[in-house]
């Protein structure tokens, strides 16, 4: 992989990991459309490390509190991580098979887009209503539900951030706290993904400068994506991503 390619793939990962359009889905669709080779597993691990770094930097003031003043929230994050760990462990091989079926991928994109449109309608309604019924922090059942639906994001085309924020809002969380819980939940989920991937990655080759560059650009664009998503979420503008995902999904269904 050239340096330019590593920059482009790193930027793509950083943007699509946090903006709710599914990074894994784009890593399947784009190589097919452009006729290029998809990044290998080692590079994918490197750029995911970049996005993990972006989350740690963005929430640097909140993360230490999970071990001190907000231990309950920290325990809820761990509780919500259990379902994706179980699903990843039990069904990893079956889920991996969906990455080769572009028609299924298209439908997943369409589902993701419709989910974002429903979220937009929910948020727009809340703009015109009192927000007294919205909770500031999740309870045990909300955390478990969010954790369970996060497992669906193991399928390409389903956005992890999109489905967890949507579920948080629909179960009664305030939009900003649903956003924060979603990305705090990303941290253990990303670490678990590393554990699942590291053994397989060891046989594909070592690290080099292109991996470092890809990771750095992934982190940089990840930070930009986190800020952009928060801005659009507060203003209930996620319908833009909903229409985009539906369009990409229909294209994938037609082409493949």
C-alpha positions as CSV (number, residue, x, y, z in Angstrom):
1,X,0.0,0.0,0.0
2,X,1.3,3.4,-0.9
3,X,1.4,6.4,1.5
4,X,-1.4,8.1,-0.4
5,X,-3.6,5.0,-0.2
6,X,-2.9,4.7,3.5
7,X,-4.0,8.3,4.0
8,X,-7.2,7.8,2.0
9,X,-8.1,4.6,3.7
10,X,-7.2,6.0,7.2
11,X,-9.4,9.1,6.5
12,X,-12.3,6.9,5.3
13,X,-12.1,4.7,8.4
14,X,-11.9,7.8,10.7
15,X,-15.0,9.4,9.1
16,X,-17.2,6.3,8.7
17,X,-16.4,4.7,12.1
18,X,-18.2,7.5,13.9
19,X,-20.5,9.1,11.4
20,X,-23.4,6.6,11.3
21,X,-22.8,5.2,7.9
22,X,-20.9,1.9,8.7
23,X,-17.2,1.8,8.2
24,X,-17.2,-2.0,7.7
25,X,-19.8,-1.6,5.0
26,X,-17.8,1.0,3.2
27,X,-14.7,-1.3,3.3
28,X,-16.7,-3.8,1.4
29,X,-18.6,-1.5,-1.1
30,X,-15.8,0.8,-2.1
31,X,-13.3,-1.9,-3.2
32,X,-16.0,-3.5,-5.4
33,X,-17.1,-0.2,-7.0
34,X,-13.5,1.1,-7.6
35,X,-12.0,-2.3,-8.5
36,X,-9.2,-2.0,-5.9
37,X,-8.0,-4.3,-3.2
38,X,-9.4,-3.9,0.3
39,X,-6.9,-3.2,3.1
40,X,-5.6,-6.3,4.8
41,X,-6.4,-7.2,8.4
42,X,-3.2,-5.7,9.8
43,X,-4.0,-2.3,8.2
44,X,-7.6,-2.5,9.5
45,X,-6.3,-3.1,13.0
46,X,-4.0,-0.1,12.7
47,X,-6.7,2.3,11.5
48,X,-9.1,1.0,14.2
49,X,-6.4,1.8,16.7
50,X,-6.5,5.3,15.3
51,X,-10.2,5.6,15.9
52,X,-9.8,4.2,19.4
53,X,-7.2,6.9,20.1
54,X,-9.7,9.5,18.8
55,X,-12.4,8.4,21.2
56,X,-9.9,8.4,24.1
57,X,-8.7,11.9,23.3
58,X,-12.3,13.2,22.7
59,X,-13.6,11.8,26.0
60,X,-10.3,12.2,28.0
61,X,-12.2,14.1,30.8
62,X,-15.0,11.5,31.0
63,X,-13.0,8.3,31.0
64,X,-11.1,8.7,34.3
65,X,-14.5,9.4,36.0
66,X,-15.7,5.9,35.1
67,X,-13.2,4.7,37.8
68,X,-13.9,7.4,40.4
69,X,-17.0,9.7,40.5
70,X,-19.0,7.8,37.9
71,X,-18.2,4.1,38.8
72,X,-21.9,3.2,38.2
73,X,-21.7,4.4,34.6
74,X,-18.4,2.5,34.2
75,X,-20.1,-0.7,35.3
76,X,-22.9,-0.1,32.9
77,X,-20.5,0.3,30.0
78,X,-18.9,-3.1,31.0
79,X,-22.4,-4.6,31.3
80,X,-23.4,-3.4,27.9
81,X,-20.3,-4.9,26.4
82,X,-21.1,-8.4,27.4
83,X,-23.6,-9.1,24.5
84,X,-21.2,-8.1,21.7
85,X,-18.5,-10.2,23.4
86,X,-20.7,-13.3,23.4
87,X,-21.9,-12.7,19.8
88,X,-18.5,-12.1,18.5
89,X,-17.1,-15.2,20.2
90,X,-19.9,-17.5,19.2
91,X,-20.8,-16.3,15.7
92,X,-17.6,-14.6,14.3
93,X,-17.2,-17.1,11.4
94,X,-20.8,-16.8,10.3
95,X,-20.8,-13.0,10.5
96,X,-17.5,-12.9,8.6
97,X,-19.4,-14.7,5.7
98,X,-21.7,-11.7,5.3
99,X,-18.8,-9.5,4.2
100,X,-18.7,-11.5,0.9
101,X,-22.4,-11.0,0.1
102,X,-22.8,-7.6,-1.4
103,X,-26.6,-8.0,-1.9
104,X,-27.1,-8.6,1.8
105,X,-24.8,-5.7,2.5
106,X,-27.1,-3.4,0.4
107,X,-30.1,-4.4,2.5
108,X,-28.2,-3.7,5.7
109,X,-27.3,-0.2,4.5
110,X,-31.0,0.4,3.7
111,X,-32.0,-0.8,7.2
112,X,-29.4,1.5,8.7
113,X,-30.7,4.4,6.7
114,X,-34.3,3.8,7.7
115,X,-33.2,3.6,11.3
116,X,-31.5,7.0,11.1
117,X,-34.7,8.5,9.5
118,X,-36.7,7.2,12.5
119,X,-34.1,8.7,14.8
120,X,-34.4,12.0,13.0
121,X,-38.2,12.0,13.5
122,X,-37.9,11.2,17.2
123,X,-35.4,14.0,17.7
124,X,-37.5,16.5,15.8
125,X,-40.5,15.6,18.0
126,X,-38.4,16.2,21.1
127,X,-37.4,19.6,19.9
128,X,-41.0,20.6,20.0
129,X,-41.7,18.9,23.4
130,X,-40.5,19.3,26.9
131,X,-37.5,17.0,27.5
132,X,-38.5,16.2,31.2
133,X,-39.1,12.6,30.2
134,X,-35.6,12.1,28.9
135,X,-33.1,10.4,31.3
136,X,-29.6,11.8,31.7
137,X,-27.9,8.4,32.4
138,X,-28.9,4.9,31.4
139,X,-30.4,2.4,33.9
140,X,-29.4,-1.3,33.9
141,X,-32.1,-2.3,31.4
142,X,-31.3,0.6,29.0
143,X,-27.6,-0.4,29.1
144,X,-28.4,-4.0,28.4
145,X,-30.7,-3.2,25.5
146,X,-28.1,-0.9,24.0
147,X,-25.5,-3.6,24.4
148,X,-27.7,-6.2,22.7
149,X,-28.4,-4.0,19.7
150,X,-24.8,-3.1,19.4
151,X,-24.2,-6.7,18.4
152,X,-26.1,-6.1,15.2
153,X,-23.3,-3.7,14.2
154,X,-21.1,-6.7,13.7
155,X,-22.8,-7.0,10.3
156,X,-21.4,-4.8,7.6
157,X,-23.7,-1.9,6.7
158,X,-25.1,-1.5,10.2
159,X,-23.5,1.5,12.0
160,X,-22.5,0.8,15.6
161,X,-22.8,4.5,16.5
162,X,-26.1,4.9,14.7
163,X,-27.8,1.9,16.2
164,X,-26.6,2.5,19.8
165,X,-27.5,6.2,19.7
166,X,-30.9,5.4,18.2
167,X,-31.6,2.8,20.8
168,X,-30.5,5.1,23.6
169,X,-32.8,7.9,22.4
170,X,-35.8,5.5,21.9
171,X,-35.4,4.0,25.3
172,X,-35.6,7.4,26.9
173,X,-32.0,8.8,27.1
174,X,-31.2,12.4,26.4
175,X,-29.6,12.7,22.9
176,X,-26.3,14.0,24.4
177,X,-26.0,11.2,26.9
178,X,-27.0,8.6,24.4
179,X,-24.1,10.0,22.3
180,X,-21.7,9.8,25.2
181,X,-22.7,6.3,26.3
182,X,-22.4,5.0,22.7
183,X,-18.8,6.1,22.4
184,X,-17.8,5.1,25.9
185,X,-19.2,1.8,24.9
186,X,-17.0,1.8,21.8
187,X,-13.8,1.6,23.9
188,X,-14.2,-1.9,25.4
189,X,-15.8,-3.1,22.1
190,X,-12.8,-1.9,20.1
191,X,-10.4,-3.6,22.6
192,X,-12.3,-6.8,22.3
193,X,-12.1,-6.6,18.5
194,X,-8.3,-6.3,18.8
195,X,-8.3,-9.5,20.9
196,X,-10.3,-11.4,18.3
197,X,-8.1,-10.1,15.4
198,X,-4.6,-10.0,16.7
199,X,-3.8,-13.7,16.3
200,X,-5.0,-13.8,12.7
201,X,-3.1,-10.5,12.0
202,X,0.1,-12.0,13.2
203,X,0.4,-14.2,10.1
204,X,-0.3,-11.4,7.6
205,X,2.9,-9.4,8.1
206,X,4.5,-6.8,10.3
207,X,4.0,-3.1,10.9
208,X,5.5,-0.4,8.6
209,X,5.2,3.4,8.0
210,X,2.0,3.1,6.0
211,X,0.3,1.5,9.0
212,X,1.4,4.4,11.2
213,X,0.2,7.0,8.7
214,X,-3.1,5.3,8.2
215,X,-3.6,5.2,12.0
216,X,-2.8,8.9,12.4
217,X,-5.1,10.0,9.7
218,X,-7.8,7.7,11.1
219,X,-7.4,9.4,14.5
220,X,-7.5,12.9,13.0
221,X,-10.6,12.3,10.8
222,X,-12.2,10.4,13.7
223,X,-11.9,13.5,15.9
224,X,-13.5,15.6,13.1
225,X,-16.3,13.0,12.7
226,X,-17.0,12.9,16.5
227,X,-17.5,16.7,16.5
228,X,-19.5,16.7,13.3
229,X,-21.8,14.0,14.6
230,X,-22.4,15.8,17.9
231,X,-23.2,19.0,16.0
232,X,-25.7,17.3,13.7
233,X,-27.2,15.2,16.5
234,X,-28.0,18.3,18.6
235,X,-29.7,19.9,15.6
236,X,-31.6,16.7,14.5
237,X,-29.9,16.6,11.1
238,X,-29.1,12.8,10.9
239,X,-31.6,12.4,8.1
240,X,-28.8,13.3,5.7
241,X,-26.9,10.1,6.7
242,X,-30.2,8.2,6.5
243,X,-30.8,9.1,2.8
244,X,-27.1,8.5,2.0
245,X,-27.2,5.0,3.5
246,X,-30.4,4.1,1.6
247,X,-28.8,5.4,-1.6
248,X,-25.6,3.3,-1.1
249,X,-27.7,0.3,-0.1
250,X,-29.9,0.5,-3.3
251,X,-26.7,0.9,-5.4
252,X,-25.2,-2.2,-3.8
253,X,-28.4,-4.2,-4.4
254,X,-28.5,-3.1,-8.0
255,X,-24.8,-3.5,-8.8
256,X,-24.2,-6.8,-7.0
